[in-house]
Amino acid sequence: MPEGLRQRLIGAWKLVSYRETPVDGSEPFEPLGHAPHGIIMYTPDGYMSAQLSTSDRPVFASGDWFDGTTDDYTAEATTYIAYSGPFHVDEENQTLTHTMFVSLFPNWTGQSQPRVVRLEGQTLHLSTASPISSSGKTVNSALTWRRAEPN
């Protein structure tokens, strides 16, 4: 019997691309730039964590996480996406849901968000199941991940 979707997701995946397509027909854009960094992990016990960032994040001049300037904190928050929590797979319908137990974006904390999922060999395609707000637009998000090599 072939492995189910849940089992095939288990492990770490590195971000290849992140693209948002506005529903108003305007130009698609890459909110974290052309070469974003990121890892999404799915654990056997049902948890996931997603960490995404631009590839050129500025460092804090102070070198102290808790002693940044307003500009430091603005850049920190606008160049990084992070959330973790339980995930659920509906094998019958081949659907995936992420539940945000913690999130850098506080509005997502406690939310469950369905994802459209497609696995092609070592490539994972995830997209929003319905439009979201991003950069002042209503968009559909599409992310491509490649399975991370074992460490």
C-alpha positions in Angstrom: 0.0 0.0 0.0 1.4 3.4 -0.9 2.3 5.9 1.8 -0.4 8.4 2.7 -0.1 12.2 2.3 0.7 12.6 6.0 3.6 10.2 6.0 5.0 11.7 2.8 5.0 15.2 4.4 7.1 14.2 7.4 10.5 15.8 7.5 12.1 19.1 6.6 11.6 21.1 3.4 13.6 24.1 2.1 11.9 27.0 0.5 12.4 27.4 -3.3 9.9 30.1 -4.1 7.1 32.2 -2.6 4.8 34.1 -5.0 1.6 36.0 -4.4 -1.0 36.6 -7.1 -3.5 39.4 -6.5 -7.1 38.5 -7.2 -7.6 41.8 -8.9 -5.4 40.7 -11.8 -2.5 42.9 -11.0 1.1 41.6 -11.3 2.2 38.7 -9.1 5.0 39.5 -6.7 7.5 37.8 -4.4 7.0 39.3 -0.9 10.3 37.9 0.4 12.3 38.6 -2.8 13.5 36.4 -5.6 15.7 34.1 -3.4 13.8 33.6 -0.1 15.1 31.4 2.7 12.9 29.1 4.6 12.3 25.7 6.2 9.0 24.0 6.9 9.0 20.9 9.1 6.4 18.3 9.7 7.0 16.0 12.7 5.7 12.4 13.1 3.7 13.4 16.2 1.6 16.0 14.3 3.3 19.3 14.6 4.7 21.7 12.0 6.9 24.8 12.0 7.4 27.3 9.1 10.2 29.9 9.1 10.6 32.1 6.0 12.7 35.2 5.4 14.3 37.4 2.8 17.9 36.4 2.1 19.4 39.8 3.0 18.1 40.7 6.4 19.8 43.6 8.1 21.4 43.0 11.5 20.8 45.0 14.7 23.6 47.6 15.2 23.4 46.9 19.0 23.9 43.1 18.6 21.2 42.8 21.3 17.8 41.1 20.4 16.0 43.2 23.1 17.8 46.5 22.4 16.9 47.3 18.8 15.8 50.5 17.2 12.3 51.0 15.8 13.8 50.6 12.4 15.5 47.3 13.5 12.2 45.9 14.7 10.3 47.0 11.6 12.8 45.4 9.3 12.9 42.3 11.5 9.1 41.8 11.4 8.6 42.7 7.7 11.3 40.3 6.4 10.3 37.2 8.3 7.3 34.9 8.6 7.1 32.3 11.4 4.5 30.1 12.8 4.2 26.7 14.5 1.5 24.3 15.7 -0.4 21.2 15.0 -1.1 20.0 11.4 -3.9 17.8 10.2 -4.2 15.8 7.0 -7.5 14.5 5.6 -6.3 11.5 3.6 -9.6 11.0 1.9 -9.8 14.5 0.5 -6.0 15.0 0.3 -6.2 18.2 2.3 -3.8 19.8 4.8 -4.5 22.3 7.6 -2.0 24.2 9.6 -3.0 25.4 13.1 -1.0 28.3 14.5 -0.2 27.8 18.1 2.4 30.6 18.0 2.9 33.1 15.2 5.1 36.1 14.6 2.0 37.7 13.1 -0.3 37.7 16.2 -3.5 37.8 14.1 -2.8 34.2 13.1 -2.3 32.8 16.6 -5.1 30.3 17.2 -6.2 30.1 13.6 -6.4 27.0 11.5 -5.7 27.6 7.8 -6.3 25.1 5.0 -3.6 24.6 2.4 -3.8 23.2 -1.1 -1.1 20.6 -1.2 0.6 18.8 -4.1 3.6 16.5 -3.8 5.7 15.7 -6.9 8.6 13.5 -5.9 10.9 15.7 -3.7 8.9 18.9 -4.4 6.1 20.1 -2.2 3.7 22.8 -3.5 1.6 24.6 -0.9 -0.9 27.3 -1.6 -3.6 29.1 0.3 -7.1 27.5 -0.1 -8.7 30.9 -0.3 -7.3 34.5 -0.7 -5.6 36.3 2.1 -4.5 39.9 2.8 -0.9 40.7 2.0 0.9 44.0 1.3 -2.5 45.8 1.1 -3.9 43.4 -1.5 -6.1 40.3 -1.6 -3.9 37.5 -2.9 -3.5 33.8 -3.4 -0.1 32.6 -2.1 1.9 29.7 -3.7 5.1 28.3 -2.1 7.3 25.6 -3.6 9.6 23.6 -1.3 12.2 20.9 -1.9 12.8 18.1 0.5 15.9 18.9 2.7 18.8 16.5 2.5 19.4 14.6 5.7 22.0 16.2 8.0 
